[in-house]
Amino acid sequence: MNRTEFIVATAIILFVAFSLGWFASWLINRFTRVSKAEVGELDRMAQALHEAEETRDQAITYLQQREAEITNQLSQTEAELRAAMDGLRDARQEAEEMRAHIERQSAG
């Protein structure tokens, strides 16, 4: 093998190695590339997640407001109940005093 044949053989081997490397790189990029449809789907999923989080936050805010309103109403109702019970107790005491007074008047 003379010098020219050696150079040609080396050039062919290097070209084949380069071609195989380029083809392997192209194949890897082809299989690992994200398609536009997948990117669009990811964008739609991100948007849906964002909307769901906003809806959740609104629901939490609404529930906190409702809980505060109901707690306030419960406090007012309990206060009204205490006032009604106090009034009923006073009315019973008055009725008892009236009965005792009437019985004393009837007896005497």
MIKOLMI-457944 format. One record per residue: residue number from 1; chain; x, y, z of N, C-alpha, C in turn. Coordinates in pm, 1 decimal. Layout:
N
[NUM 'A' [X Y Z] [X Y Z] [X Y Z]] ...
***
This chain:
108
[1 'A' [85.7 -115.4 0.0] [0.0 0.0 0.0] [91.6 123.3 0.0]] [2 'A' [75.1 202.6 -101.1] [159.2 321.8 -109.9] [91.7 438.5 -38.3]] [3 'A' [158.0 546.6 -44.7] [113.8 663.5 30.6] [-21.3 713.5 -18.7]] [4 'A' [-50.8 720.3 -143.4] [-176.0 769.6 -199.4] [-291.9 679.0 -160.0]] [5 'A' [-272.0 548.9 -168.5] [-377.4 455.2 -129.0] [-409.1 469.5 19.7]] [6 'A' [-304.8 489.5 98.3] [-324.4 506.0 242.9] [-406.8 632.0 271.0]] [7 'A' [-377.9 741.1 203.2] [-451.8 865.9 223.1] [-597.1 850.1 180.1]] [8 'A' [-621.3 784.1 65.0] [-757.4 762.8 17.1] [-834.5 673.1 113.4]] [9 'A' [-770.7 565.7 160.5] [-837.3 473.4 253.6] [-871.2 545.8 384.1]] [10 'A' [-778.5 627.4 433.0] [-802.3 703.7 556.3] [-915.2 804.5 535.0]] [11 'A' [-918.7 871.4 421.1] [-1024.6 967.8 391.7] [-1159.7 899.6 384.6]] [12 'A' [-1163.9 781.9 321.4] [-1290.6 707.5 313.5] [-1336.9 665.7 451.6]] [13 'A' [-1245.2 616.7 533.7] [-1280.7 573.4 670.3] [-1331.5 693.1 751.5]] [14 'A' [-1263.9 805.7 741.8] [-1307.5 926.0 814.7] [-1443.1 974.9 764.7]] [15 'A' [-1465.2 971.9 632.1] [-1594.1 1012.5 577.3] [-1706.2 921.5 624.6]] [16 'A' [-1680.7 789.1 625.5] [-1781.4 694.4 674.2] [-1809.0 718.3 822.8]] [17 'A' [-1704.8 744.0 903.3] [-1723.7 770.6 1046.6] [-1805.0 899.0 1065.9]] [18 'A' [-1769.7 1003.5 985.4] [-1845.8 1128.3 993.6] [-1991.7 1105.6 956.1]] [19 'A' [-2015.8 1031.2 848.7] [-2152.7 1004.6 803.3] [-2231.0 927.9 908.6]] [20 'A' [-2169.7 825.0 968.0] [-2238.2 748.3 1073.5] [-2268.7 837.3 1195.3]] [21 'A' [-2174.4 922.9 1232.1] [-2196.6 1014.0 1344.7] [-2310.2 1111.4 1316.5]] [22 'A' [-2310.4 1167.6 1194.8] [-2416.4 1260.5 1157.8] [-2552.1 1190.9 1156.3]] [23 'A' [-2555.7 1069.3 1099.6] [-2681.3 993.9 1094.5] [-2730.8 960.4 1235.0]] [24 'A' [-2639.6 919.9 1322.7] [-2678.6 888.9 1461.2] [-2732.2 1014.6 1530.5]] [25 'A' [-2667.1 1127.3 1508.9] [-2712.9 1252.9 1567.9] [-2851.9 1289.9 1515.8]] [26 'A' [-2873.3 1276.1 1386.5] [-3002.8 1305.9 1326.6] [-3111.6 1216.6 1384.0]] [27 'A' [-3078.1 1086.1 1400.4] [-3174.7 990.0 1454.6] [-3212.2 1025.8 1598.5]] [28 'A' [-3113.8 1059.4 1678.9] [-3140.7 1094.8 1819.6] [-3226.9 1220.0 1825.6]] [29 'A' [-3192.7 1319.9 1745.3] [-3274.3 1442.5 1744.1] [-3415.3 1415.5 1695.1]] [30 'A' [-3427.7 1328.3 1600.6] [-3559.7 1295.7 1544.4] [-3649.9 1231.5 1649.2]] [31 'A' [-3594.2 1141.5 1729.3] [-3675.8 1069.7 1828.4] [-3695.8 1147.9 1957.5]] [32 'A' [-3605.9 1237.7 1988.6] [-3619.5 1311.4 2114.9] [-3682.1 1448.3 2096.4]] [33 'A' [-3707.3 1488.9 1975.7] [-3765.1 1620.4 1948.6] [-3911.3 1622.8 1994.2]] [34 'A' [-3953.4 1734.8 2051.6] [-4092.0 1753.0 2095.0] [-4168.5 1814.3 1977.3]] [35 'A' [-4277.1 1750.9 1941.2] [-4354.6 1799.7 1827.0] [-4435.6 1922.9 1865.5]] [36 'A' [-4480.6 1996.4 1765.1] [-4562.3 2115.5 1789.1] [-4695.0 2078.8 1854.6]] [37 'A' [-4747.9 1963.2 1819.6] [-4874.0 1918.7 1879.8] [-4855.0 1894.9 2029.6]] [38 'A' [-4740.9 1835.0 2065.1] [-4715.2 1810.6 2207.0] [-4694.4 1941.4 2282.2]] [39 'A' [-4625.5 2036.8 2219.6] [-4607.3 2167.4 2283.5] [-4742.6 2236.1 2300.2]] [40 'A' [-4827.3 2226.1 2197.7] [-4961.2 2283.7 2208.7] [-5041.5 2218.6 2319.3]] [41 'A' [-5029.9 2088.0 2330.0] [-5100.8 2015.8 2436.9] [-5049.3 2058.1 2574.0]] [42 'A' [-4918.0 2073.4 2585.6] [-4861.4 2119.7 2712.8] [-4909.6 2260.4 2746.2]] [43 'A' [-4917.9 2346.7 2645.5] [-4969.4 2482.0 2668.5] [-5114.7 2478.0 2714.0]] [44 'A' [-5195.5 2393.8 2650.9] [-5337.2 2381.8 2691.4] [-5348.6 2327.7 2833.7]] [45 'A' [-5264.5 2229.5 2866.3] [-5268.9 2174.3 3001.7] [-5226.9 2279.0 3104.7]] [46 'A' [-5124.5 2358.1 3071.0] [-5080.2 2463.8 3162.4] [-5190.2 2567.3 3181.8]] [47 'A' [-5258.2 2604.1 3074.9] [-5367.7 2700.7 3084.2] [-5482.0 2643.9 3168.5]] [48 'A' [-5515.4 2517.2 3146.0] [-5622.8 2454.3 3223.7] [-5585.7 2447.2 3371.6]] [49 'A' [-5460.1 2416.5 3400.6] [-5415.1 2412.3 3539.3] [-5423.8 2550.2 3602.7]] [50 'A' [-5383.9 2651.5 3528.7] [-5390.9 2788.6 3579.9] [-5535.7 2827.5 3610.5]] [51 'A' [-5626.7 2795.7 3519.6] [-5768.2 2827.0 3541.5] [-5823.4 2749.7 3660.7]] [52 'A' [-5783.1 2623.6 3674.5] [-5829.5 2543.3 3788.1] [-5779.1 2601.7 3920.1]] [53 'A' [-5655.9 2649.0 3921.2] [-5602.7 2710.2 4043.2] [-5677.8 2838.8 4076.4]] [54 'A' [-5709.2 2918.7 3975.4] [-5786.3 3041.6 3999.8] [-5925.0 3008.1 4053.5]] [55 'A' [-5988.5 2907.8 3995.4] [-6121.4 2866.1 4041.8] [-6113.5 2817.6 4185.5]] [56 'A' [-6008.7 2739.1 4216.5] [-5991.2 2690.6 4352.8] [-5974.6 2807.0 4449.4]] [57 'A' [-5892.5 2905.6 4411.7] [-5871.8 3021.4 4498.6] [-6001.1 3098.8 4520.1]] [58 'A' [-6080.0 3113.6 4413.8] [-6208.7 3182.3 4427.3] [-6302.7 3104.3 4518.8]] [59 'A' [-6302.9 2971.4 4505.0] [-6389.0 2888.2 4589.6] [-6346.6 2898.1 4735.9]] [60 'A' [-6217.1 2899.6 4760.3] [-6168.3 2911.2 4898.2] [-6208.6 3046.1 4956.7]] [61 'A' [-6194.0 3151.6 4878.0] [-6233.0 3285.0 4924.9] [-6382.6 3289.5 4954.5]] [62 'A' [-6463.6 3233.2 4863.3] [-6608.1 3231.5 4883.8] [-6643.8 3154.0 5010.6]] [63 'A' [-6581.2 3036.9 5029.5] [-6611.2 2957.2 5148.2] [-6569.6 3028.9 5276.3]] [64 'A' [-6458.0 3100.2 5272.6] [-6417.0 3175.0 5391.3] [-6516.2 3286.9 5422.6]] [65 'A' [-6564.7 3354.0 5319.3] [-6664.6 3458.6 5340.8] [-6793.7 3400.3 5396.6]] [66 'A' [-6837.8 3289.7 5337.9] [-6961.3 3225.1 5386.1] [-6944.4 3178.8 5530.8]] [67 'A' [-6828.0 3123.6 5562.7] [-6803.7 3077.1 5699.5] [-6810.3 3194.9 5796.3]] [68 'A' [-6752.2 3308.1 5757.5] [-6756.5 3427.0 5843.2] [-6900.9 3474.7 5860.5]] [69 'A' [-6978.0 3476.5 5752.1] [-7118.2 3518.2 5760.2] [-7198.0 3425.2 5851.2]] [70 'A' [-7179.3 3295.3 5832.8] [-7254.7 3197.9 5912.0] [-7213.8 3205.0 6058.9]] [71 'A' [-7084.6 3225.2 6085.2] [-7039.6 3239.8 6223.6] [-7101.8 3363.6 6286.5]] [72 'A' [-7109.6 3470.5 6209.8] [-7172.1 3593.6 6258.9] [-7320.2 3570.4 6287.4]] [73 'A' [-7388.6 3503.7 6193.7] [-7530.6 3474.2 6214.7] [-7550.7 3385.0 6336.4]] [74 'A' [-7462.3 3287.8 6353.4] [-7472.7 3198.9 6469.8] [-7455.2 3277.3 6598.6]] [75 'A' [-7359.0 3368.0 6600.8] [-7337.5 3450.9 6720.5] [-7460.6 3535.6 6750.2]] [76 'A' [-7518.3 3594.4 6645.4] [-7638.7 3675.7 6665.1] [-7754.9 3590.5 6714.4]] [77 'A' [-7770.6 3472.3 6658.5] [-7880.4 3383.5 6698.4] [-7862.6 3339.0 6842.9]] [78 'A' [-7738.6 3308.2 6880.9] [-7713.7 3269.6 7020.1] [-7743.7 3384.8 7115.4]] [79 'A' [-7706.8 3506.5 7074.5] [-7736.6 3623.4 7159.1] [-7887.5 3642.8 7171.3]] [80 'A' [-7960.2 3628.2 7059.4] [-8106.2 3639.4 7063.7] [-8166.5 3530.3 7149.9]] [81 'A' [-8113.5 3410.0 7142.8] [-8163.2 3299.5 7225.4] [-8141.2 3327.8 7373.1]] [82 'A' [-8022.3 3377.9 7407.2] [-7996.9 3412.0 7548.3] [-8094.1 3520.4 7596.8]] [83 'A' [-8116.7 3620.3 7509.7] [-8209.8 3727.6 7547.8] [-8350.8 3671.9 7564.5]] [84 'A' [-8391.5 3583.4 7474.6] [-8525.6 3524.0 7485.1] [-8536.5 3438.0 7609.9]] [85 'A' [-8431.9 3361.0 7640.1] [-8434.7 3276.8 7760.9] [-8439.6 3362.8 7887.1]] [86 'A' [-8363.5 3472.3 7888.1] [-8368.4 3563.9 8003.4] [-8508.1 3624.4 8017.9]] [87 'A' [-8567.3 3666.1 7903.6] [-8703.1 3721.0 7908.6] [-8803.2 3618.0 7957.0]] [88 'A' [-8789.6 3492.7 7910.7] [-8880.1 3386.1 7954.7] [-8863.5 3359.6 8103.6]] [89 'A' [-8740.0 3359.5 8152.0] [-8715.4 3337.0 8294.1] [-8779.5 3448.6 8377.3]] [90 'A' [-8761.8 3572.8 8329.2] [-8822.4 3685.7 8400.3] [-8974.7 3676.1 8398.3]] [91 'A' [-9032.1 3636.4 8283.3] [-9177.4 3623.7 8272.5] [-9227.6 3513.9 8365.6]] [92 'A' [-9158.4 3402.2 8373.7] [-9199.8 3294.0 8464.8] [-9192.2 3340.4 8610.4]] [93 'A' [-9087.6 3413.3 8642.0] [-9073.8 3462.5 8778.9] [-9187.5 3559.3 8812.2]] [94 'A' [-9217.7 3647.5 8718.0] [-9328.9 3740.8 8738.7] [-9460.7 3667.6 8753.8]] [95 'A' [-9481.0 3564.9 8667.1] [-9604.4 3486.8 8675.2] [-9613.2 3416.8 8810.4]] [96 'A' [-9501.2 3365.6 8858.3] [-9498.7 3298.4 8988.3] [-9531.1 3397.7 9100.5]] [97 'A' [-9475.2 3517.2 9091.8] [-9503.5 3620.3 9191.8] [-9649.8 3661.0 9187.2]] [98 'A' [-9707.6 3669.6 9066.3] [-9848.6 3706.5 9052.0] [-9938.1 3598.4 9112.3]] [99 'A' [-9903.6 3471.4 9086.0] [-9982.2 3361.7 9144.0] [-9976.8 3366.5 9296.4]] [100 'A' [-9853.7 3389.6 9344.4] [-9841.4 3396.2 9491.8] [-9920.7 3513.6 9547.3]] [101 'A' [-9916.5 3626.3 9480.6] [-9991.7 3744.1 9525.2] [-10141.6 3716.9 9520.2]] [102 'A' [-10188.8 3652.8 9409.9] [-10332.4 3622.8 9396.6] [-10374.7 3522.6 9503.6]] [103 'A' [-10291.6 3422.6 9531.2] [-10325.3 3325.3 9633.0] [-10332.4 3392.1 9770.3]] [104 'A' [-10243.8 3484.9 9796.2] [-10246.6 3556.4 9922.5] [-10372.5 3642.5 9934.9]] [105 'A' [-10411.1 3702.4 9825.3] [-10531.9 3787.0 9826.2] [-10656.6 3700.4 9841.6]] [106 'A' [-10656.0 3582.8 9775.4] [-10770.4 3492.5 9786.3] [-10784.3 3436.0 9926.9]] [107 'A' [-10674.5 3406.8 9985.7] [-10674.4 3345.0 10118.2] [-10705.2 3451.3 10225.8]] [108 'A' [-10667.7 3569.4 10204.1] [-10678.9 3667.6 10310.0] [-10785.1 3764.5 10296.3]] 
***
